[in-house]
Amino acid sequence: MKNIKEICIGERLRLFREKCGFTQQQIANALCIDRSTYSYYETRKTTPSLETLVILAGIFHVDLQALLHPMLPEGDPSPPVPQKWNHSPIFALAKDERQLVCYYRRMDPKRRQGMLKFAADAAAQVSHKAKE
């Protein structure tokens, strides 16, 4: 049986953020808050609201339970990585591309579709101009 280590929500936020390859600034931008406010979440100076935690779970691509569960197997320095992360090389993305992923994950399905349509239209315009 593995020994269990309890960690606080702030430490979990930091671990998930780092596993996802995001900076504090990128997460703060997606939440529309100051970087220092997000930093306070990680350092336990303040606690994010449940609504914010739901948004963060979406950004980190985990369910809320994974984000809130305070226990880790001892010796495991980080939360378990969801299987879908193994197919998502986010670290290969440029900083601005990661920020787009962060914003995208925050959106509801209707807004995601709008964003994808916008991107497809913009790419088509670039492609059309290149042919001229």
Protein Blocks (a to p, Z undefined) as FASTA:
>chain_A
ZZdddddfklmmmmmmmmnopafklmmmmnopafklmmmmmnomaccdfklmmmmmmmno
pafklmmmmbdcehiabdcddfklmmmcfklpcfklmmmmmmmmmpcfklmmmmmmmmmm
mmmmmmmmmmZZ
